[in-house]
Amino acid sequence: MKGDFSRDTFDSTKHYNMVLLQMGRLLLDSDWVEQQQIHQHRIETEARDVIGPCGAPKDDPGFGIEAVDNDFTIGAGRFYVNGILCINETDVAYSQQPDLPNPPDLSSLFAEAGTTNAIIYLDVWKHHILPIDDPQIREVALGGPSTATRLKTLWQVKVLPITEPVNQLSCDGDLSEWDDLIAPSTGMLNARTAAAEATDNPCLIPPGAGYLRLENQLYRVEIHAGGDGDTATFKWSRDNGSVVTAINGMDGQEITVADLGPDDVLGFAKGQWVEIIDDALELNGQPGELLQIDDFTNDAAGRPVIVLASAPTPLAAEFPNGINPDYHPKLRRWDGAATGGLPVSADWTSLEGGIQVLFSEGTYKTGDYWLIPARTATGQIEWPVTDTPVPTPIPQLPLGIDHQYCRLAIAQFLTNADGNGELEVLEICDHSFCPLTELDPGESCCTVVVQPGESIQAALDSLPPQGGCVCLKTGTHTIQQAIWIRRSNVVLKGESPGTRVVRNNGLNLLRIQRLRNQQVVNVVVHQIRFEAAGIDPEPSNLLDLTVAIISNGLNVQVDHCQFEVELAQDTDNTGSNLPIGPALGFAVVNSEQITLRDNVFRLMFTGIWAEAIATCNFSNNQFIGPTAQIDDFTYPVGLICILLNLLTSENVLLGDNCQITDNLIQDSFIGIVTGVHSDYCHIINNQIRRPAIRQLPIEEFDNQYLAGSDPYLYGIITYGNHCMIANNTINLDSPSWGGIRVFGTHTRVEDNTIISNLDRGLQIGNTQLPLSIFLGEVAENDDAPLPVLELNASVVKGNKITGILTGIGAANVEGIEISANQMTVSGNFSAAVPMGVALANTQRTVVQNNHISGAEFGVFLLGTPPIQGVGNRVLDNHISDGTYGIGAVSETALEISGNQIDNMTVAGIAASNLIEQAYLANNRLDHCGYRPPTSNATSIAATTAVGAGIFIISVLGDLTLQSSQIINTGISRQGEVAATAAFWGIAIGLVLSCDITQNHVFYSDTEAVAQMNLIPTHRSLLLLGWFAPTNVDVRFPQVGNAMVNDNIFQGIGLPHLVEFLRNPNEPRVGFEQVSFSQNQCFHLRSQTSQPPTDFITSRQGNATVVTWGRHLVVMGNQVKAADNPNFPSMDLSNPERITVMGNIASGSIINFGSGVTPPNPGDFNVYS
């Protein structure tokens, strides 16, 4: 504590209980401070005795560590380190913690250490706070004098790189780097006053001995730069380093300060040494810069300025005045110093006034200090001396700074597929404790305590029939056979996380199972590290390969344990992490109310396999599977991490409501599988991580336990009904990985995050992309019958899907909802087709309010006989930056409404083989059809050479297209236009009946329109009717009708803007009844220097609008060719019966037909 104190008198070995103030006596600062120290010593000693070295209260545990990309968060709550209370009020990132400014960057820290492994730990110490640090300490009503100061508990969460292999790290194991970190300073200081010099001349008075100055002082000797006896340096102050002032600015040698001290004694003078320091240095254990004062001056505002002999390094060069005020920059006077500090010496070194100090060999740390009170009354210093006739000063260890440490977690810092650093927390060090009032005396006192080397099985077997508790003392307990818990009401627990149970001759370590299939009830296993360090050379059955077993259990809990299989000595496959044997993790059979939480499972082919189990809770576990290094790729070797009732053939009592939450699953082919008799399961907030690998030969996994006939290995698979799959995070960095697979009904898949960082090298040549979410069943093979369609009623909502993958798929299901998902997908470099939402043979499915970008098809619907797609609805989606916005094939009663589709290279909406009523309304299609594919394209988009807003072919029924906007067809969002492509706003072919009403087809990008090539056959509307029966007069079709009313068509095209298509080679194709009324047609560009050739109809001729139908009504239209008033406005194609009235046209109306009778229809129209 660098303050204006007289001395420090507290000595715990004197066992003082309190300081008593007597009447009329002086109260010194040292008395007050000692009382505080007595009180604090009592509190911290009691807390340490009750809680232990580290502890977090169960009801408000603080300082939990959670990885977030290349950083981690520090959880809010309380924590005790060696009795010192630490409080974190809110979750905070490592890089933003309040008491550790500018902590080391994790990427740089690990790179410099040359390792990826680390301990995350808590460093706690106490820091003296002055009014400079906290102005609210000062009472402004007193006019500004300094009053009492404060002592603050600082907590700092730090990262210590460790070079030991990750499988040898633990929260309590011996680590040389950790020992070096927590080792205290060993260097000591001795102090004395110089003896009087001897003289033989009796006429001379010898010079005085002892302390020679005239003021009582508290000398402070402090280590400036740490090191050993050869490298460490120190500085000293006669005023305990209390002469200090705030720095307001730095400019070269000039330091603007708040004041120069109260007087000459406690102020600053020329030639004195000062230290420039702030929190960024001090709280990181670094010294400031020592320089000498050269002069004094004032700035323009009259503030005092100290001029130094040389310019210091700015404390915060990025700030205009060279300081960061939030870090409390200060300038402190030292009475003895040098540049870089004075060297420590094994010889006596004089300070002043007869005081001498001597440093011993040993290690020193920056901030180590000693206090030497010097008193004029005695002419001596107060320093411990030997109790001998000739007292000799005793060397002393430093008084501080006293750091307390506690491990919080084991972590790894790895590089992900993007090349970015990513922190992974491998193990959380559990220090939680219960309040004393919540402890049952019967539980807190173990029935039997087992020391290392004693028999655990004998202790369990010795428990009374009513049960009891067996406590394993910290250390290694070696077993030769699995531990059996054969009775109910048993607690088996470790004294601390350092309790290990090791078996060298087999993999099976723990069995909770009674004989003769009797039920075992109320069992707890807590805080034990189980390690399989050897294998059974002759296992008799599968259970001998299972690390832990629960059979016929009821209300069994295993928590805060570790289950590990020793790493095989791998010399052939460097980089592999393979276990010594094919170990399975936890097997749970015929059990209810099973809880497995806060456990760690390492190097097992399965984590948990549970059959005939009901009401389970698997939460907060970590599963780290084995891996094999093959051809520069790390392949997972874990099969399925968590299996629940996969083989169970009948309903289990209460066989639902299982919770699988907050688990970390790493390096397993499949993460979680729940069977058909696992209804109402909740799979929430799990992280499933698998490495980036090439496409697997899935046929090698063709069985019911893994992929079956499915081409994907999924992170989560559910066969049960009414399940919740939410807030899970799954990476899909291989073409073989799938995200979530739902076979059951009434399941909700919500708010999951699925990301693919598929490497380009893994895409090339692959015919599939990772699949994020899939619902329903598919045929086992091409010859197998399709699954029976049944009501599914599942919901896929609010998921975030990103990367090189396909989004959401469903097949052979009815009544599902896919809504409010965000998908940014692509298929760069891949032969596969990325889709946002893909539906096959679904009925009454709603795809609504999704945001999809980058997909070849934003939404694609496909019906396959005999099921077909029926009654599906695509509503209010936002689809952008793909090839096709919405595609549909063989759909019945399809609705596409309210969608916003933007920047599609081929078409906004494309459909074929629609049946019955097809309804398209209120869609907005902007910048679609601007880049039709080239002939050598590998995409399926190569099947068309025309870009379109809406393209529909073959509607056996009625098509309604209304209130839609088709804007800037053929122009990209960036103004790109294909030079040789044809652009159609609306193109509908082979439609039986259609109602095209109140649509707006236009261009807002007039600059791009001016650059368009007129040779291709552009159209705002292109319409083709259905085939007439073969037994009628082919000249006049008798089927089909078309109503094209109240639309706005604006665009270019040679020779037509709007065309009812006619093919002279097939006259039966057309409409029997046509209404073209109240439309506005603006032909922006109708002329070209080259002769127009219509490659659609193969005929010569010009007109803005071409209609064709047997019975034709053309009324109230406005038709204008903007660049050529004489360009024909309408060609009516000589219909049999016609009504042409109330039209306004800039050009002529031609080919009225022979069936028209006087008066001439031209008399009822206006030409302008």
Phi, psi and omega in degrees: 000107180274083180223174182275074181250157180276319178188172178243111189255356185291133177217109185295337182287347177276348174060034177290142183259327178197167175255129183250127179266126180263160181296134173070012180259158177287143173249113182267159177300325182293327176295313180300313182296320180296321177299319177297321181290323175299314181296314182293322178299320180295315182295311185290325178294317179297315180297321179294320180293324184277317187268323186104188184298323180221147179192142175237124181298138185301324185279343178211061184288128180253171172065033169288145185250128178225124183289140175222098182056240181260023178223184172209158179258151179250119188288149178288154177137192183249156182204146178242131175236112181053039178088351182271126181280129175240135182233130173243113188287333183210155176303136183216145177287149176309317184285351183240014183295147193287330188256012179224082181295139175051058178296158182302137173297131187296319180301314180292322182299312182288324179297317180292327181280342180070033180211164176247358185258151184199158168255129170264124188224167179250129178246121185238131176204173186247139189233133181282130184247127179254169174301335174300322182279326180219094184301339181290348175295323184285135177273108185293337180294340180272359178087010172110357181292153179287140178241216179292155178253187183228156173243124187250139171277119177261131169242136182224124176266121186234169182237127179247107176299140182236133182272345180295152177302151186296329181286354177257003180272143175207169182287345184227004183284164179283130179222128184295321179297322179293318179299321178294322182296312188272354181298130179285166175295142179253346179290142182237160178240141172239149182221149178201172168256148185293141177285159177291141180285133180285149177215146179264355182270112182290350181273351181257140174272121182296148176297155184291152173254172177084199182279125191254349182282164186263001180241143171287130184226156169245101183281140177238123174251122188228138177287128179271302177244125182289167179152198177263192184296343181266339188241339184290152176229163181220171175216162180216157180220138177279349182244030178058029179065025186272350180277106188210150176217156180281144176264127178259347179181154179230130178216093183064234180280348186266125181244112176279126186238166180287322179199173179250018179097165184285334182201185182291329183286315182256034179234208185238146181218163180299143178087348180285154176269138178227155178245130177259120188208157173214182183297326181301328177273307189297318183284349173260011176072028181246145178281163173274191181259130181263126179217165179258148177281132180255324185194178178228150175202189178227151177273184184298333180270004179085007179282146182293143179230128175263125180260121182268160182292334177214160185281127176280166173287129179304142179291327180216086186297337182284349179265150185302322183259014174080005180224157171251106185303332181294341180263012173051062179295141184213159178238122186241137181274138171235140183269350175214116182196180175201170177300118184082358180098161178277139180290137174292150185219145176278359174257156179297130181244127180280134173269283174193165174057029178088359181275133179231149178229156180219131179259142178268172171291153180144191181251147180229149178241147176306130180099346173304138182213159175226149178245135181233097175290134179238130186236133179286331184298324180256345185065028183223168172258157177264107183212139181301137178227163179287151177270071182227164179306324175246095183301135180239132179298145184254126177300144183235142170289162181299149173286338181183181008277137185264106179263140175241140188233151176207133177284136180250325185196160170254134185220162172231146177243106187247170177254124181277185184295336178277358183084007180265150177289145180216123181275138176232124178274116183272328183206133174264127179281116184274119178236021186288149176217155181267152171300148182301326183289344180265356182275128173279124181306329180290334180269327185287337179254117182289146176291317181226135175250129184249121175274155174306133182100341177271163186277120175289318181298319179298322179296316179295317182291340182276353181295149179291166182303327181284358177100193181162192185235135174242124181250127177264124180292156180301136181136190183258122177252114182265132180237155178253342177223164180298146174284127180252127169254106190255358183230168183272168176057053182237138172241125174241117185219156175267148180295325182206173177298349178274011178275120184240139172241118188238133174238128184260356186234020180178166183265333183283120186247329188217134174227126173250097192194131174266162178282159177056035174057026173283155184278138174253131192235144171058069179238137177232132172238124191223133165057054176230140177260109180265127183230124174264108184254005179203169182240155175278118184295339181225072178293137183273335179201180184297329182293335177292343178261004182260127186294319181217147185223136168237122180230130180056046180260151175224125181058062178247135181230132173235119186219152176055034177251163174237136177237116187227145172247134185298144179290133178290149176284099189257114179249336183278320182249082181298133181099349178283152173236084184248141180282169180290342180203167183284076187275139168259155186276250182261126173254125180237122187228137173051051186225159179226153176054059181256130179240121172237108185219151176057034178253164177237129178240126183234135170061048178237145182288330168229148177273301179226126174240111185239125178234142182053051183240146180226147173051069181250162177223105176249104188218148174058028177266157174242127180241113180248105185279167177286157179224157177230137179266116182224122176051051176068009177241145176263112181263138173289147177245343174297138183274279176236129187283308180233120177244132182229113175053039182288323183257359182296126188264353179213163182297138176264146176304125182057035186282051178208192177060029176280140182249121175238097192224148168059031179264151170254120182240122186225133172066046168236145178303313179235138185279295187226133175229126174242133188281179187294336179257034177238070180281159175059030176284146174246116178245099195226137168061034175267152174247124182239116185238129177227149186284165175281117181223166175288167182300131182279152170285088189300333181300338178288347181247026186282079176204168187291344182277333180244247191278335190063225177270000181288138180281004184235151169254118191264154173289318181225132175230129176234132174256341182284171182255161175058039180265160175240122177239106191216147171059024176274154177240124185227131175260141181235080185257022176218146176300342181271351184274138169243160183270282185232131180238121183244117175262330184281182182249167175053039181256143178251125177245101192227140168057030174275155177243119182234122188231137173239122173249049186299125181289145181305320182296336179274347182272320189301126178088347180280141181262005177217155174249160174304146180246127188283303186220135178220136180238145175098185182239153177236163179295145182297327177202180185296333182269347183283149177291153177292150178299154178288129181286133178218159180298126181255309176059029175277161182232130174243108193217139169070019180277150177248116187236123187219139170122196182272091188192177169255145189282269189235131178234153176209145181215138172056044178229163181228138169077029178267161177236130176238106190216151171057029175270151176245120185230123172238101189237163177200169177222036183307135175070003185254151174278355181275167182250110179283134179234151175281298176232127179235123182238134177232121177057040176263154180228138180052042176265141179247124174247109195218140171059030176269151173248117186230131176220149173086358186273150172298315169239121175298309174226131179229130180238134183224127174254137181233125179304145006266357187284310183066163172265128186227130170067025179280150183228130178243106193232134164057034177268155173246114186236130185216158167056055177220205179259304173240136177287300179228131176235144181214136178225129176057055178247140179251134178054052182273140174237130175232107188219146169069017183271148172248118185237126190223135169063057176257133187290326185250306183203148175284307176231129177227130183212155175210155176057049176274146187232148181060221184275121173247128189235117177237121185209148171058030175268150175238121182239114187237132176059051179250154175073032186266351182216072175301147188289155176280169185293337181263013180291145178267350182286158175293346178295348181289355180285350177229151178245017184235138174265139186216153168283303176232127180229115182228130179232128175075095175236106179268077184156209185251131178248126174249124177230109187215154171055035179251156177244127177239109194239138171055042177296133180090002181234129178284169178299331179269007178090011180286137178228130176287134189290324188244012185271155172259140184240125179241126177292302175232126177229119182228122182234144178056056177251135183285317180209138181214149175233103183250105193224136170059035174265159182229109178250114187203176179236132173256341180267083185292330179296318179291325178300321180296337182267357184290145177279126183274351182295315177298157184272088177278148177215143167279322176220130175230125189225134180225131183276189184267169178285134174281156175302153184285346185263016180246170177296117187292346181288335186224096180303145181243017177233157171084147174215152180225126174246114179240097190226146171060034177257162171242120178243119179228126180173198181239170176160139174237128358266008188227154171263316178236132182218127165272109194291138178228133177243110181301337180280349179218075186292344180288348181272120179165195181243144176279323180232133180224133172238119177237096191220149174057030177264151174246120183238118180242108182271100188289318182223114182239358185245153175204155179284347180257149182294127180288136175231122180273104184283354178278307184265350180056041178224155175271150175146151183236139169183143179295317181238129174240120177246160179201126178182158183293311178246119191234129173243119179235105188220141168067021180272153171242120185232128183214134170262112190294325186261000182204092182300337182272357180294132181305137182274314184221137173244113187270359170062027173055060178289167179286314178230139188208146168233121181232106185214147170070017178273148174244120186226142177280335179239191185279162172248122189239164176057060178292330181106154183284342183279359182279133179249156181301156000288161183296130179303336178299339179286345184254010180234160184246133177248124183215000000 
